[in-house]
C-alpha cells in the first residue's frame, strides 16, 4: 500500500482526540453553567470564565466519563463558582495535593463527597 510513514503518529492522533473531546465537553459545561446562573453570569469576568474553563478541563481529565455526564453544572450557584475559583487558584499554586483539590471541585459539582476535613 503506502511505503511512506504518516506525518502524524497514532500517539499524536490520540492526544489530539483527547484534547478535542475535553474542549467540547468543557464548552458544554460552561454553556450549562451560563444557562443555570442566568443574569448572574454577567457578574463573572472574562478571566474568571477562562479559569473555570481551565479547572473544568482538569476535572474532565480526572473523573470517569460516566461521572462527567452526571455533574451538575447547570445547578451551580454563584457561591459554588466562587468556591471553585478559589480551589482552582490553589490548584495552580500547588497549595495542596491535586487529587484532593479535584475531589473537592467534583464534590461541588455533585460527583462524589468531598474529603473529610482534618
VEXFIVO-812322 format. One record per atom (N, C-alpha, C, O): z, x, y; residue in three letters. Coordinates in steps of 0.02 Angstrom, whole numbers, padded with zeros to 5 digits, always signed. Each point is the difference from the previous one (the first is absolute). Example, Ala and Ser with C-alpha at 12.3 -4.5 7.8 and 13.67 -1.06 7.14 Angstrom:
<rs>
+00390+00660-00284ala
+00000-00045+00059ala
+00000+00045+00060ala
+00033+00052-00001ala
-00069-00070+00054ser
+00003+00042+00059ser
+00037-00039+00055ser
+00008+00025+00055ser
</rs>
This chain:
<rs>
+00000+00041-00059unk
+00000-00041+00059unk
+00000+00044+00062unk
-00051+00030+00017unk
+00108-00026+00018unk
+00005+00040+00060unk
+00029+00068-00018unk
+00051+00005-00035unk
-00081+00047+00059unk
+00023+00068-00014unk
+00049+00024+00054unk
+00042+00043-00013unk
-00047-00071+00073unk
+00043+00020+00055unk
+00067-00036-00002unk
+00004-00058-00020unk
+00048+00094+00039unk
+00066-00031+00005unk
+00004-00043+00063unk
-00031+00017+00050unk
+00068-00071-00053unk
+00006-00043+00060unk
+00038+00038+00054unk
+00040+00045-00013unk
-00053-00065+00075unk
+00034+00030+00057unk
+00073-00021+00003unk
+00041+00034+00032unk
-00024-00088-00064unk
+00068-00027+00002unk
+00028-00003-00071unk
-00033-00024-00046unk
+00093+00050+00038unk
+00030-00001-00067unk
+00032-00068-00013unk
+00010-00040+00045unk
+00004+00028-00109unk
+00034-00062-00019unk
+00068-00004+00034unk
+00022-00054+00020unk
+00012+00111-00015unk
+00065+00000+00033unk
-00005-00021+00074unk
+00040-00039+00024unk
-00091+00065+00010unk
-00010-00019+00070unk
-00017-00074+00007unk
+00023-00033+00046unk
-00062+00007-00093unk
-00015-00072+00001unk
+00063-00041-00011unk
+00010-00052+00032unk
+00033+00074-00079unk
+00062-00035-00013unk
+00046+00000+00060unk
+00030-00051+00016unk
-00025+00108+00017unk
+00042+00005+00060unk
-00027-00046+00054unk
+00039-00035+00033unk
-00104+00035-00023unk
-00030-00043+00051unk
+00011-00074-00016unk
+00015-00039+00044unk
-00023+00021-00107unk
+00011-00070-00020unk
+00073-00020+00013unk
+00013-00056+00024unk
+00034+00101-00040unk
+00071-00013+00013unk
+00012-00012+00074unk
+00034-00048+00019unk
-00063+00090+00024unk
+00010-00006+00072unk
-00030-00064+00028unk
+00029-00032+00043unk
-00087+00013-00069unk
-00033-00062+00023unk
+00041-00061-00020unk
+00009-00045+00040unk
+00015+00044-00103unk
+00041-00056-00023unk
+00064-00005+00041unk
+00022-00055+00018unk
+00009+00112-00005unk
+00062+00001+00039unk
-00014-00027+00070unk
+00038-00042+00025unk
-00091+00066+00007unk
-00016-00021+00069unk
-00013-00076+00003unk
+00023-00033+00046unk
-00059+00007-00095unk
-00015-00073+00000unk
+00064-00040-00011unk
+00010-00052+00030unk
+00033+00076-00075unk
+00062-00035-00013unk
+00046+00000+00061unk
+00031-00050+00016unk
-00028+00107+00017unk
+00041+00005+00061unk
-00028-00045+00055unk
+00038-00033+00036unk
-00103+00031-00030unk
-00032-00043+00050unk
+00018-00073-00012unk
+00015-00037+00048unk
-00016+00015-00111unk
+00020-00069-00016unk
+00074-00012+00014unk
+00019-00053+00025unk
+00022+00103-00040unk
+00072-00007+00013unk
+00013-00007+00075unk
+00041-00041+00020unk
-00074+00081+00020unk
+00008-00004+00073unk
-00023-00068+00026unk
+00032-00028+00044unk
-00086+00003-00071unk
-00024-00066+00020unk
+00051-00054-00018unk
+00012-00045+00040unk
+00017+00049-00099unk
+00051-00049-00019unk
+00061+00005+00045unk
+00030-00050+00019unk
-00010+00112-00002unk
+00056+00010+00045unk
-00016-00030+00069unk
+00042-00035+00028unk
-00101+00049-00002unk
-00020-00026+00065unk
+00003-00076+00001unk
+00025-00030+00047unk
-00052+00000-00099unk
+00000-00073-00005unk
+00072-00026-00004unk
+00016-00050+00032unk
+00025+00082-00072unk
+00069-00022-00010unk
+00043+00006+00063unk
+00041-00043+00014unk
-00052+00096+00024unk
+00039+00010+00062unk
-00022-00046+00056unk
+00039-00014+00046unk
-00101-00008-00049unk
-00025-00045+00053unk
+00000+00035+00068unk
-00021+00058+00005unk
+00045-00092+00047unk
-00001+00028+00068unk
+00041+00065+00007unk
-00014+00040+00044unk
+00063-00030-00088unk
+00042+00061+00004unk
-00041+00063-00016unk
+00020+00055+00019unk
-00077-00064-00052unk
-00044+00057-00016unk
-00019+00038+00063unk
-00007+00061-00001unk
-00002-00097+00055unk
-00022+00032+00063unk
+00054+00045+00030unk
-00015+00041+00044unk
+00077-00046-00069unk
+00054+00043+00024unk
-00004+00070-00030unk
+00034+00046+00024unk
-00073-00038-00077unk
-00007+00065-00032unk
-00050+00044+00037unk
-00052-00024+00022unk
+00068+00088-00015unk
-00046+00047+00032unk
-00052+00023-00051unk
+00009-00009-00060unk
-00062+00038+00084unk
-00051+00028-00044unk
+00030+00054-00046unk
-00017+00004-00058unk
+00062+00036+00086unk
+00033+00053-00039unk
+00043-00029-00056unk
+00001+00026-00055unk
+00034-00081+00070unk
+00041-00032-00052unk
-00044-00030-00055unk
+00017+00004-00059unk
-00073-00033+00078unk
-00046-00028-00050unk
-00028+00056-00044unk
-00005-00008-00061unk
-00013+00064+00092unk
-00025+00057-00039unk
+00054+00026-00047unk
-00015+00020-00056unk
+00077-00019+00079unk
+00055+00023-00042unk
+00010-00048-00059unk
+00013+00022-00056unk
-00018-00087+00069unk
+00005-00049-00054unk
-00057+00010-00051unk
+00012-00003-00060unk
-00072+00016+00085unk
-00056+00012-00046unk
+00014+00061-00044unk
-00013-00001-00060unk
+00041+00054+00091unk
+00014+00060-00038unk
+00053-00013-00054unk
-00009+00017-00058unk
+00065-00049+00078unk
+00053-00011-00048unk
-00020-00050-00054unk
+00021+00006-00057unk
-00062-00055+00074unk
-00024-00046-00051unk
-00044+00038-00050unk
+00001-00015-00060unk
-00040+00062+00084unk
-00040+00042-00045unk
+00044+00040-00047unk
-00016+00008-00059unk
+00072+00017+00085unk
+00047+00036-00043unk
+00030-00046-00052unk
+00008+00019-00058unk
+00009-00080+00078unk
+00028-00048-00047unk
-00052-00019-00052unk
+00016-00005-00059unk
-00079-00004+00080unk
-00054-00016-00047unk
-00005+00054-00054unk
-00010-00015-00058unk
+00017+00077+00078unk
-00003+00056-00048unk
+00061+00002-00045unk
-00004+00026-00056unk
+00059-00053+00079unk
+00064+00003-00037unk
+00008-00057-00051unk
+00021+00013-00056unk
-00038-00074+00075unk
+00013-00057-00044unk
-00059-00013-00047unk
-00056+00022+00013unk
+00070-00058-00067unk
-00052-00021-00046unk
-00045-00050+00035unk
+00022-00037+00045unk
-00086+00034-00064unk
-00047-00046+00032unk
+00024-00072-00007unk
-00006-00039+00047unk
+00033+00022-00105unk
+00024-00069-00009unk
+00058-00015+00048unk
+00005-00056+00025unk
+00037+00105-00012unk
+00055-00008+00047unk
-00028-00007+00072unk
+00025-00041+00038unk
-00074+00081-00021unk
-00030-00002+00066unk
-00024-00070+00017unk
+00010-00025+00056unk
-00042-00007-00104unk
-00028-00067+00012unk
+00054-00052+00013unk
-00015-00053+00028unk
+00077+00068-00047unk
+00055-00047+00009unk
+00041+00013+00063unk
+00047-00038+00015unk
-00062+00090+00022unk
+00039+00016+00060unk
-00010-00052+00054unk
-00053-00031+00005unk
+00105+00021+00035unk
+00001-00056+00048unk
-00016+00023+00072unk
+00042-00008+00044unk
-00100+00035-00033unk
-00018+00023+00067unk
-00001-00057+00050unk
+00019+00008+00057unk
-00042-00066-00079unk
-00005-00058+00044unk
+00067-00032+00017unk
+00003-00043+00044unk
+00049+00061-00079unk
+00067-00029+00012unk
+00045+00046+00040unk
+00058-00017+00013unk
-00083+00075+00006unk
+00042+00047+00037unk
+00018-00026+00069unk
-00039-00034+00033unk
+00100+00051-00013unk
+00022-00017+00068unk
-00007+00063+00043unk
-00013+00054-00026unk
+00021-00062+00091unk
-00002+00058+00043unk
+00057+00049-00016unk
-00008+00060+00006unk
+00064-00087-00028unk
+00056+00042-00022unk
-00021+00043-00060unk
+00018+00059-00004unk
-00054-00089-00043unk
-00026+00038-00058unk
-00047+00056+00023unk
+00003+00056-00025unk
-00046-00072+00073unk
-00048+00049+00025unk
+00037+00059+00031unk
-00017+00057-00012unk
+00068-00072+00053unk
+00039+00053+00032unk
+00034+00044-00053unk
+00000+00061+00006unk
+00028-00092-00057unk
+00033+00037-00053unk
-00051+00044-00037unk
+00014+00058-00015unk
-00073-00084+00001unk
-00051+00039-00035unk
-00024+00058+00045unk
-00011+00055-00025unk
+00004-00067+00089unk
-00020+00054+00045unk
+00053+00056+00002unk
-00017+00059+00003unk
+00081-00079-00006unk
+00054+00049-00002unk
-00004+00041-00065unk
+00006+00061+00001unk
-00017-00095-00056unk
-00006+00034-00065unk
-00061+00045-00001unk
+00002+00055-00029unk
-00056-00077+00059unk
-00061+00040+00003unk
+00012+00065+00038unk
-00024+00053-00019unk
+00061-00058+00074unk
+00018+00059+00038unk
+00041+00049-00043unk
-00011+00060+00002unk
+00058-00087-00040unk
+00041+00042-00044unk
-00044+00033-00053unk
+00010+00058-00018unk
-00059-00095-00007unk
-00045+00026-00051unk
-00041+00058+00028unk
-00007+00052-00033unk
-00019-00060+00092unk
-00040+00054+00032unk
+00042+00062+00014unk
-00025+00056-00005unk
+00088-00067+00023unk
+00044+00057+00016unk
+00033+00029-00061unk
+00036+00050+00004unk
-00048-00080-00062unk
+00033+00022-00063unk
+00076-00002+00008unk
+00035+00044-00025unk
-00011-00096+00059unk
+00072-00007+00013unk
+00038-00016-00064unk
+00058+00018-00007unk
-00091-00052-00039unk
+00029-00018-00065unk
-00055+00007-00052unk
-00058+00016+00017unk
+00075-00029-00079unk
-00050+00004-00053unk
-00054-00052+00007unk
+00013-00057+00020unk
-00074+00077-00035unk
-00058-00044+00007unk
+00007-00063-00044unk
-00013-00055+00024unk
+00033+00064-00086unk
+00006-00058-00046unk
+00052-00048+00026unk
-00010-00061-00002unk
+00066+00087+00025unk
+00054-00043+00027unk
-00026-00043+00058unk
+00013-00060+00003unk
-00048+00091+00042unk
-00026-00036+00059unk
-00053-00051-00021unk
+00002-00057+00023unk
-00047+00077-00066unk
-00053-00047-00022unk
+00030-00058-00038unk
-00026-00056+00004unk
+00079+00066-00041unk
+00034-00056-00034unk
+00028-00049+00051unk
-00004-00060-00009unk
+00033+00087+00063unk
+00027-00044+00052unk
-00055-00040+00034unk
+00008-00060+00012unk
-00064+00092+00003unk
-00055-00036+00031unk
-00026-00054-00047unk
-00011-00057+00020unk
+00003+00076-00084unk
-00023-00049-00050unk
+00049-00058-00006unk
-00021-00057-00009unk
+00085+00071+00014unk
+00051-00053-00004unk
-00006-00048+00059unk
+00006-00060-00009unk
-00017+00087+00068unk
-00010-00042+00059unk
-00060-00047-00011unk
+00001-00057+00021unk
-00051+00084-00055unk
-00060-00039-00013unk
+00006-00045-00061unk
-00047-00036-00017unk
+00104+00039-00017unk
+00013-00044-00056unk
-00018+00027-00068unk
-00003-00038-00048unk
-00008+00103+00042unk
-00022+00029-00064unk
+00057+00012-00048unk
-00005-00017-00059unk
+00059+00046+00082unk
+00056+00017-00043unk
+00061+00008+00044unk
-00006+00009+00060unk
+00064-00013-00089unk
+00061+00007+00041unk
+00006+00070+00029unk
-00019+00049-00031unk
+00047-00046+00091unk
+00013+00065+00032unk
+00055+00036-00038unk
+00043-00032-00030unk
-00045+00098+00031unk
+00054+00037-00033unk
+00067-00014+00033unk
+00005-00012+00060unk
+00047+00015-00100unk
+00067-00013+00025unk
+00021+00055+00048unk
-00016+00059-00010unk
+00050-00078+00063unk
+00025+00048+00049unk
+00056+00040-00031unk
+00041-00027-00038unk
-00038+00091+00055unk
+00052+00042-00028unk
+00062-00001+00043unk
+00049+00033-00016unk
</rs>
